[in-house]
Amino acid sequence: MNLLYKITFTVLIGVILCSCSGNSSKGGNPNFSGYPTTTFTIQDKSELIGGVMAQGQVGDILLKNDRIRVIIQKPSKNAGIFSFGGIIIDADKVRSDGTGGDQFGSLFPFINVEWTLNYHGYDVISTGEEDGIKILRAYGTIDVYDYLDLDFVKEVASGAIGQELTFSRRFDDRGNPFTINENLKGLDTEVITDYRLPQGKSYVQIDTTFRNPSNEDVLMPVGDIINGSGELHFLVSGVGFGPDFMVQVSADTVCIIYEGKEGVDVSYGYFYDLSQFRDAENKRLASGSITYSGVTFLGLGEGITNLLPIGAGGTPKINFTIPAKGERTITRYFVVGDGSSSSVLEAGMKALKVDTATISGKVVTADGNPVSNAKVAVQKAGGGTIVVFRSNDKGEFGGKVPVGDNSFAKALGEGRYRFVVGKKGFHKNGTALAGECDPNETTAYEGMNLNITCTLGETATIEFAGPVIDSTTGAPTAARLTIVGEDPSPENTTGGVFEDITSIAKHPFGIVDNLYLTAKGTIGNSDRTSFSLEPGVYKFVFSHGVEYTTYEMDITVEAGSNVVIRDIAVQRVIETPGYILADFHLHNVSSPDSMIAPEQRAIGAAAEGMDILQSSDHDYLFDYGPVVERMQSKGYITDDIKTIVGEEVTPNHYGHMQAFLLAVNPDSPTGGAIDWSDTPKDEVSPAPDYCMGLEEIAEATRAFPGENVVQLNHISDNPTGVPVAAGWVTSRYYLESGAPLLSSFADPVERRLNPRTNGHGFPIDLGDSSLVFEDFDTVELLIGFDFHRVETHFIKSTLPTWFNFLNMGLRVTATGSSDSHDEIWNPMNWPRNYVASDFDPRDGLNTEFSADKYASAIKNQKVIVTG
């Protein structure tokens, strides 16, 4: 959950306002069988890109040149964020060894706030043989964006800020404004997008054309939805990495860059033709964006408060105009880089024909030795990071920056810059920085070639002489190292200088770092046995889950020292015969709001002493089984960890559910996840779409073979807990006022569900609303985020709700899980579940695991939750 978990009113506004528009002329159920086979069509799995985020399938389109490869999905209907095909879903640089390293999520249009494009066909316009430009033309219909329903923001806003907020009916998918709104109904709802890949370039040019055959100009906000996903740091260039919500909302988004984490050698970027968005005086219009659960919504040339004005009866101010009897094309560029943000920015500036200056230099220690993998951030004067350069093995770095010689180029950078150097584990005394650059600022001009030297401060090395030992068995084991102390050079809290500092990557006060150590004594999914640490006084805490002692060391780290850690042992002091340990709810990169690799999750599970590693990603099925086997074959894991496939079914407008004991379908881009947004009533048109009701989601779960479990996640969260979002009555207190138990005060039509089947008024009885059902097995009372609000949230809300279910005769099991999206702020295995089991190799019991018995125990209340 994470950002999905704590959705505030402001987030909802931001999501809505950074959006776009749409319409359609043809109805009927989606039929994607008619798309042609082209010269770009993938005929064999060997042509797929591959990688941790790869979703491509045979039948999709592959655009490739000498530098990059991009997969455009064939027309289809998908579970999850990218509702429809015809969009970019995989991308990588060309690799000489033929391997794939895709880390990208998806990129698709966002139209008129609650619509997108549903592509249903395509043609090859050019194979590139004549001019070196490959062109794929995709044909789409403006269709409701199934994944998010945002029209209830008006009511949320009134309760949150005490003021009305105007959510115009022209943005409301409960009707079809493209047939009833006087301004929109003249728009052609068939839209064309051309994907152009030139030879020798690292970007795909995306041209989307809207046509207006009517006699009046049409006003409609347009933009894109971008989910970098993967092991990537999100940068709004000029604002910062993972910027604070309000900072991003009020900023001008000129481009978006996804920089690879350390060890990731692919990066991505989104740019658009700035000159296409001007006001009546020919001045550039700023673009607003907001990032919500790892997904960025960008309204091109539109301001947030202009689209959603405060005050009752306000009129949205829309800038984007499609002329009468004419058409208008928007041009964007999707860039693939080498893992750095600098490679992405350079390619984007080339696409936009922006004049540049060259910055180069070297990063060294105080005694002049070169430093590799250091970062040099280029920041706007008085602003945030524009780009980051990385030093190579010789300490050298370099790249391009915009000189800002015209009004449009100034948006990327006005030419006045400052430089900040950083590397984890280094600190310059008397500052909150890792070092300093000379010069530390400049004014760039076309053709300039500036050379700078960046000198890092003091550091020390921590080295592991061997693995942590389980003294109970004498065998090496994976373990967690928590470094307690004060970080002398913390990241900026409003926008990261060098990396994403949102809740995905931020640190609680007093925690410098968490490291997972393998059973080989290496750090994470690597063979590294040492790391750099800033000089200071620390407490090292080694642990192996709640059943083991911790090993604590007070360490004074001197500058220049090499501290060797050896002879670390933990001992099992709590035996749990007949019980196995599981965290039912955690996320990896398969979820759009997590950047944790599956391999890191597997090592973490072993380090936390878990017996079961269970997937639960947003609308995606992931199998940890092969990952655990790979980590075991490398010697990183020695524990006998079993795996379970699950899914967090994520309807944000009526609550999150969890389904587990599912099975991955390798021929599905989402692993065969339950698509709650797909029903037979859907049309390929701008007309209202419908979602599955809660009972239908449960039925889809039960359709998988085996003993399935249906869980209501974080039941008291507002608005993603089902009882809250669906307006359930669970207390007998309301019986006297005529509100039956398990009735609902929510209107299913407001949630894109079928209308009630009987009666009128509220509440709606069980059986008459698709927002109420009884076929669930477990309720999640606690997640990791809840420990700061135990009294108000757990004692006063979730626990009474569970008791209410029991008093109704619903014998549902109470569970608690981490809902972890990261490793530090909200780590896995806290809280946790002990499940009764005859499989328990840790206690010398049966080594044969039965997933069905595991699920049956959970459904039959044989679970103990610990915090």
N, C-alpha and C positions, 0 to 999 in steps of 0.2 A: 504494500500500500504506500507508505511513506507520504510523498506529496499528495497522492490520491487519498491518503488517509485523513490528512488534516486540511480539508478544503475550506478556506475562509471565503467570506463574501468577496473580498478583494480579488482573490484568485479567480472566482467565477466571472467577475467583471472583466478581468484581464483577458480571460479565455475568449469571452464573447467579442470583445472589442478588437482584438487583433485578428480579424477574420476577413471573410470574403463573401461571394454571392452566387446565385444560380437559378435555373428553370428547365422545363421539358415538355415535349409534345407527344411522346408515345408511352403507352402504359403496358400493363401485362407483366407477368412474372419474368425475372431475368432469364435470358437464354443466351449462354455464351458459347454455343456450339458452332457458330458460323464464322469465327475468325479464321483468316487464311494462314496457310503455311507459307513462309517467306524465305528469302535467302538469309535472313537474320535469325530465323527460328532455331531454337536449340533442339537438336534431334536426338542427342545422347547425353547421358549424365556426365560423361567426361568433359563436356563443354561447359558445365556449370562452374561458377566461380569458386564456391566453397568458402569456409571460414566459420567462425563462431556465430555470426549473425546471418549466415547464408539461408535464404528462403526460396531461391530460384528452383524451378522445376522444368522438366522436359516440356516443350511447347511454349515456353517463354521466349522473349526476344533478347538476343545478346548483341549489343553494340560495342565494338572494340576497335582500337587503332593501335599504334605502336607504343602508346603510353598507358592507356587505361582500359578497363573493361566495366561495362555497366549492364545490368539486367533490368529490363522493363517487363513487368509481369503481364501475362496474357489476360484478357478480359475475364474477370472472375468475381466472386463474392467471398470475402474473407472474414474470419473472426478477428477481433482486435482493432487496433488503431487505424490501419489502412483498410478501410471497408471494401474498396473496389480495386480491381486490377487496372492495367494500362499505365502504371506508375513505376518510378524507380524504386527497387527494393534491395538490390545488391550492387556493390561497387568495390573495385579494387584497382590497384596499379598493376601493370603488366609485370609478371615475375619470371625471371629466366629459368627457374627450376620447375615452373608449371604448377606450383601450389597456389592456394587461394587464401586470402586473409580478410575477407569481407567483415567489416564492423558496423555497417550502416543499417539503419532501420528503414525509413521510408520518407518519401517526399511527394506531396500531392496538393491539388488546389483546395482552397477554402473559400467559399463563395456565399455572399449575402448572409453571413454569420452561421446559418444552420444547414448549408448545402455544400456539396463538393461536385466533382465530375465522376460519373460512372461510365467508364470507357467500354464500348461494346464492339469495336472493330479497329482495324488499322491497315495501312498500305505502306509499302516501301516506295518512297518518292525518288530516292537516289541511292545507289549502291556504293557511291564514292569513286567509281572507276574513272569518271571524267574529271571531276574537280577535287577529289579527295575528301568530300563531305558526305558522310552517310546520313540519310534523313529517313526517319520513321514518322509517319503521320498517324495519329491516334484520333478516333472519333468518339466523342463522349456526349452524354446527356446530363444536364444539371439534375442532380438527385439529392435527396436528403442525406446529410452526413449521419450515418446510423450510430456512430459510436458515442457521440455526446449530444445531449438534449439540454439546451441552455435557456429556454424561454421562461423558466421559473425564477430567473434571477431578480425579477422585479419584486417578488414577494420576499425573497431573501434579503434584498437591499433594504427594504422598508423596516424589517426587523433588526437589521444590523446597524444602520446609521440613522434611523428615524426619519429618513427622507425618501420620497418617492424617486424612483428611477424609471426613466422612459425606455421600455423595450418595445420598439416600434413593431407594429403588426407586419411591416414589410420584412422583418427578420424572423418571423414566427412560423415554424413549420407545422403548427397545428392546423393551419390552413394552407392554401397554395397561393402565395402572393403573386406568382407568375401568371395566374389566371384572374386574380381579383384586384390586385393593386394597379391603379391606373397607370403608374409610371413603369411598372415592371412587366405588365402583361404583353407588351409589344415586343419583348426581347425574344430572339430565337434561342431556344433552349438546347439546340444542338451546337456543340463547341468543338473546335479543332485545335489539337496540340501537335506541333512538330518538334521532334527530338533530333537535334543536329549534332553530329560528332565529327569535327574536322580532324584530318590527319595531323599528327604532330602537336596536338593540343591536349591539355589535361582537364578539359571541361566539356560538358554537354550543354549546348545552348537549347533552352526550352522556350518556344514561342507559342502562346495560347491566344487564340483569336475569338473574340465575342462579336456577334453580329446583331444588328438592330435594324430590322426591315420597317419599323414603324415610322410615323411622321414626327415623333417627339424624341428628344434626347433621353436616354435612360441613365439614371444614377444608380450605381451598385458597387459596394466595396468589394475588392478582390485581393487575393494574396495567396499564401501557401501555408501548409502545415508541414513542419519538418521534425522528424524524430531521428536524432543521430544514433541513439542507443549505443550498444557496444561499450568497449573500454575507452571512452573518449571524454575529454574535458570540453565543456561547452563554453564558447567565448562569443559574447556580443562585442564585436570589434569597436574599440573606443569607449566601451562601458566597463568591461572586465569579464573575468571568468565567473560563471554561475552567479550573476549579479543579484543583489537584494531585489525583492519583488518590486518595491516602490521605485527603486532606482531604475529598473528596467522599464517599468510602465511609463515613466516620465521621460525616458531617453529616446533618442532617434536611432533606430536600428538600420544601419546601412549595409551590413553584411553579417553573416553568422558563420563561425568556424568551429569545427569539431577537431580538436587536437588529440592525437593518440597519447594514452598514458605511457609511462616508461616501458619500453620493450615492444610497443605497438607501432608498426611501421607503415600505417596508412592513416590518412586524415581526410577531412571533407570540408567543403565550404558551399555557402549559398550567397549568391550575389544577384542583383537585378539592375536593369538599365535605369539609372537614377534620372536620366534626362526625360524619361517618359512620364514623370509625375511632377507637374508644375502647376502653379496657380495662374490666375488671369494675368498677373504681372510677370509671368515667366520665371518666377522664383520656385526653387525646388521645394516640394512638399515632403515633410518629414514622415517617416513610417513608424508606427507603433508596434510593439511586440510584447508578448507575455509567455513565460514558460511555465507549464503546468504538467506535473508528473513526467518530466523529461521530454515533453512535446512542446515545441514552440509554434505559436500562432502569430503570423505576421500579416498585418494589413498594409498593403502598399499605398503610400501616400495618404494614409488615414490616421487621425488622432483618436485615441481611445474615448476621451470625454466628448468628442464631437459625435461619435457614433451612438453613444449611450448617455445622453445628457441627464444630469441630475435635475429633478423637479418633475412634477406631474404634467403630462401633456407636452413634454418637450419634443422638439423636432430634430431628428438626427441630421447632422451636417455631413454629407457624403461628397467627396471630391471626384472620385473616378466616374467619368462620363463616357458613355458610348453614343456617338453622334447619330442623329436620325438618318435613316437610309444609308447607314455606314457601318463600319466595323472598327474595332480597336484591338491591338495586339499588345500583350505584355511579354517582355523578354527577361528571362532569368538564366543564370548560369550555375550549373552544379559542378563543383570542382572536386577532383580526387588528388590528394597530395601524398607525400612520403612519410607521414606521421607527424610532421611539424606544422605549425600554423603558418610559418613563413612561406612554405611552398604553396600553400593554399592561397594566401594573400597575393603572392606574386602572380599566380595564374589568373586570379580574379581581376587584378589590375590590368593584366594584358588583355583580357576579354573586354574590359570597359575602356581600354585605350587611355589609361591614366598615366601621366608622366610621373617618373619615379627618380629617387636618389638611391644610392647604394650605401649601406652601412656594413662595415666589416670590422673585425677585431679579434681579440684573443682574451680568454679567461685564464687567469693564473692564480697561484697561491701567493702569499706574502713574500715567499722566497723565490718567486718567478717560475715555478713549475707549472706546466700546462694542466688544465682541468677539463676532463671530458664530461659530457652530459650535463653541463651547467646550462642555465637558462638566462637569457638577457631579454627583459621585457622592454618594448618600446611603448611609451605611454604618451597620450596627448598631454600637452601642457595644461595642468589643472584637471585632467580627465583620467580615464581608465586605460587599460592595456589595449593597444591596437593589434600587436603581434608579438610573438616570442621567437627569438633565435636560439638554436641549440648549438653547443660547442661540440666539435668532433674529437677524435682521439688526440689530436695535436693542440686541443684547446681553442681551435679557430672556429669562428662563426661568421655568418654574413647573410645578407638578403636585401630586399627592396622595401622602401617606404614611399608613400605618396608625397608629392611636393605641394599639393594643394594650390595649383596655379589657376583654377577656375572654380566657379561656385559649386559645380557638381563634384569635382575632385576633392574639394575641401571637406565634403561630407565624410570621406574616408580618412582624412587627416589634413590639417591645415598647414603642416610643414614645420611646426614648432613642437619638438619632442624632448622627452627626458628618458634616460636609460636607467634601469634597475637590474642588478644581477642577483641571481638566486641559485642555490643548490642546497638540497636537504642535508642537514648536518653541519652547516657552516654558519658562523656568526661573527659579525664585526663588532668589537667592543664599543660600548657607548652609543649604540644604535639599535634599532629593531630590525636591522637588515642583515643579509648574509655577506655583503661586501659593497663595494662602490665602483663606479665606472668613471673613467677620465678620457674625454670630457663626459659629464653626466647629462648634458642637454645640447641641443643644436637646432638650427633653423635650416631645413633642407631646401635645396634648389635642384632644378633639373640638371642631371649629369654629375651631380656631386658624388664624390667617393670618400666618405668619412671613415677613418680608422680610429677605433677606440680600444682602450685596454681596461678590462674589468678585473679587479683584484678581490679575491674572497678573503674573509676573515679566518678566524681560528676554527679548528675542527679536531675531532678525535675519531679513532676507529674502535668499534666493538666487534670482536671476533669470537666465533663459537668453535671451541676445540673438539666438540662432539655433540651428539644428540642428548636430549633430555631422557633420563632413564626412569622407567617404571620400576621402582624398587621392590614392588610386590612380585614381579615376574623376572626382574633383572634384564628385561628387554628394552630396547630403545622405543620411544613413542613420540608421536606428534604432540605439540604443546603450544599454548599461547603465551606470548610474552607481552605483558602490559607495562609500558614505561610511564611511571608516574613522576611528575615534576612540572616545571614551568618552561614553556617554549620561549626562548629569548627573542625569536624572530617570527611571530605569528603572522598569518595571512590577513590581508585587509578583509573586514567583515561586510563591506558593502559591495565589493566586486573583487574577486581574486586577481592577484597580480600575475601569478604563474599557473594556477590550476583552479578548478571548480571548488568553491568553498560553500556550496549549499549544503543541506542536511545530508546529501549523499557522501560528502567527504569531510565535513567539519568535525572538530574534536570537542568533547566535553571539557569543561574547565579542569585542569590538573592532569589530564591525560595527554602525554606528548605523542604516543603512538601505540598501536597494537600490531604485533607481528605474529604470524603463524609460522611455527618452526616444524619442519618435517621430521620423520623418524630417522632421516639421514643427517640431521643437524643442519640442514640448509634452510634458507628463508623463502617461504612461499613456493610457488611453482618455478623453482630455479635451483641452480647448484651453487648460489652465492652463500658463503659462510660468514660474511662480515658486512657491516654497514657503517656509515658515518653518523656521528652524533655530536651536537654542539656541546662544548664544554659546560659543565654544570654539575649540580647535585641531583641525583635521581634515585628512585626506588625501582628495581626490576622485580616484577612479580611473574613467576612462571606458574602456569596452571594447566590442568588436564580435566576440566569439568568439575562438577560439584561433588563427585564421589571421591576425589583425590585431595590431598593436602596441596597447599601452594608452597613454593620455594621463593623466599624474598631475599633480596640483596640490596643494601644501601651502597651506592657507588658514587664516588666523586670522580668525575671525568675531567682530567687535566688536558689543556690544549696540547696537541701533538702526540698524545699518548695512544698506545695500542692496548686496549683492555681485553684480555683473553678470558672468556667465560668457559668454565669446565666443571665437571662433576656435579651437574644439576640433577636432582632426583625428586620425584613426587611419589607419594605412597597412597594406595587405595585404603580409605578408612571407613567407607560406607559401602556395605554390600547390599545389593538389591536383587536377590535371587527371585526369579520368576517375573521380573519386570525389565523392560527395555526402554531406552531413552530416545525420544523423538521430538523434533521441532516441526510441527505440521505446516508452518507458514513462513516461508522465506523466499527471497527473490535473487535472481542472477541477471545477467545481461539480456536474457530473453524478455524481461520486463523493461518497458521503455524508461523507467525511472530508477534503474540500478546499473552500476558500472562494474559489478563484481563478476569475474570470470567463473565459469563452472568448476574449473580445476581448483580455484582458490576456495570455493565452497566445499569441495570434497576434502581438501586438506584441513579446512576449518572444522568440518564435522568430526574428523579424527582427533584434532587437537582439543575439541570440546568434550570428548568422550562419548559422542553420540553413537547409538547403535543403528539408527535409521536416518537416512538422508532423503528428504521428501521434496519434490518440486512443487511449486505453487505460483507460477508466474502468471501475470495478467494475460488471460485469453491466449495462452500458449502452452503446449504440452512439451515438456523437456524430460529426457531420460538420463538420470545421473549414472546409470549402470556402467556404460562404457567408460565414463570419466573416472569413476572409482577404480575400475580395472586398470586403466592407464597409470593412475597414481600409485596403485599397488605394484605394478610391474616396474616402476622406477624406484621403488623402495621408499617413497614419500609417505605412504600409508601402510601400516602393518595390521590395523584393526579389521575385523570382519564386519564391514558396514554393508547393510542391505539398503536397497533403494526402492522408492515408491514414486509413481507418476501421478501428479495432481495438477489442478488449475484453479487460479483465483478467477472466477467468473465475475466480470467487472462492469455491471450496469451502474454507472455513476448516478443515475437519476432514480434508482429504486433499491440500491444496496448491493454490497458485495457478498458473494457466496463462494464456498470452496467445494470442489468436487475432487475426490481422490479414489485411488485404485482405478485409474484410467489406463489407456494404452496409446502409445505414440503411433501415428500414421506417417511413415516417412515420405509419403507421396502428397502430403499437404504442407503448404508453406507455414502453417502454424502448428504443425504436428498433429492435426486432427482435433484441435481445440473446439469446445462447444461454442457455436456462434449464436449467442443469445440475441443478436441484432437481426437475425434472418428468419423471416416467416413467409408462408405462401402468399400472404396478402401484400407483400412488398411489390412495388412497381418500379420500373426504370423510368422515373419521371420525378418532377419536383413535388408531387402530391405526398401527403403524409405517409410515412413508413411506420411499421409496427415491429415491436420486439416480442420475444418470448416472455410469457408470464412466469412467475416463480415455480409453479407446478410443472410447467413445460421444461424448465431448466432441470428440475429434479428428474423428470422422465428421461431427458437426454443423458443425464448422469447414469441412471439405472440401466440404460441401454448398453453400456459397456459391460463386457463379461465380468463375472466375479462379484465379490461382496463390496459394493460401492458405498462410499460415505458422502453425505450431503451436509455441509456445515454452513451456518450463518456466521460470517466473520465480523469481528469487532462490533458486537451487536448494539452498543449504545453510542457509536460514533455518529455525529451529525455532519454530513448527510449520507455517509456510505454504509452505515449499519442498517440492515433490512428493517428491523422493527421501527427505527426512527424514520428512515426515508419513505417507507411504505405506510407510515401512520398507523401502526398496529395498536389495538387496545389489548393490553395484557393483564391489567389489574382489575380485581373484582370491585374496587372502589367505584368504578363507573357504571356498575350494573344498575344501580338505583336511578341513574339518569338516562337509562335506556340504551346504553352502549354495550352490546354483547361482547363477551370475550372473543378474542381473535377476529375482531372486525377491523375495518380500516377507515380512517378519515382522509385518505388520499384518493384523488381522482385518477383512475387508471389511464384515462385519455391524456391527462397532463404528462404521463410518463411514457407515452407512445405505446400503450397497451390497448387491447380490445375494451370497448365500453362495458360497463356493468351489465349483467344479464337479467337483473330483476330490481324493481323498486326505484326509489328516488330518495334524495337527501343523504345525510351522513349520520353515523358511519355505515359502510357497506358490509353486509354480512359475509362470513366465510362461505365460499361457494358461488358468490355473486361477483367477486372481483378477482382478477388475475394477480392482484398484489398481495393476496393472502393465501397461505397453504399450510399444511401440517406435516408434509413428508420431508422433514429434515431430522438428522440424527444427532448433531452436535451443535453447540453454540460456543463461540470463542469469547470468553469473558475478559481475558487479559491479553494485551500485546505489549511489546517492549516500551512503546511510547507511553503506556498508562502508568508507569511507576512513579511519575511525578504528580499524579492526580488520583492516587488510590482512594482517598476518602471521598472525593467528590464524584469520581467516575465509577470506581469499582464498588465501593460500599453502598453508595446511594443510587446507583443506576443498574449496572450490569448484573450484580448479584441478585437484587430484587427481581429483575426481569427473568432470570433463570428460575428463581423460586416460583414466580407466577406461572411459567410454563409447567413446572412440576405440579402445581396446584390445579392446573387444567387437565392433568392426566397425561401430559406429553413428557414421557421419560427420556428426555434428551440429555446427552452427556455434556458436561462442562469441560472446556479445554482452554489452554493458554499457550501461546506461541509468540515468537519474537516479531514476526512481520518485518524481518530485517531486510534492508536494502543496501546496507553498507557494513563495514567491519569495525567501526570505532564508535560512532554516535549511537547506533542501535545494533549491537552485535547479535549474531545468531545464538540460539539455545538459551534465551532469556526473555520470558519464562519458558518452561519446557514441560513435556508430558512423559510420565512413566506409564507405559502400557503393559498390562498383564500379558505374559507370553510364556509358552513352554520352550520357545527359542530364546536362549540366553547364554551364548558362548562365554561372555565375560564372567559369568558365575558358574561355568563348567556344566551347563545344562545343554539341552538339545541344540545341535548346530544346523538343523534343517528348518529353514524359514518358510512359513506359509503366509503369503500376503492376505489371503482370505481370513485366516485366523486372526491376524493382526487387526484387520478392519472390523471383524465381528466383536473382538474385545472392546474396541473403541465404541462401537454402537451399543454395547451392553454395559456401559458405565464402568468398565474396568480400567479407569484412567485416574492417575493422581497428578495434579498440576503443582509444580513448585516454582518459586520465584528467585 
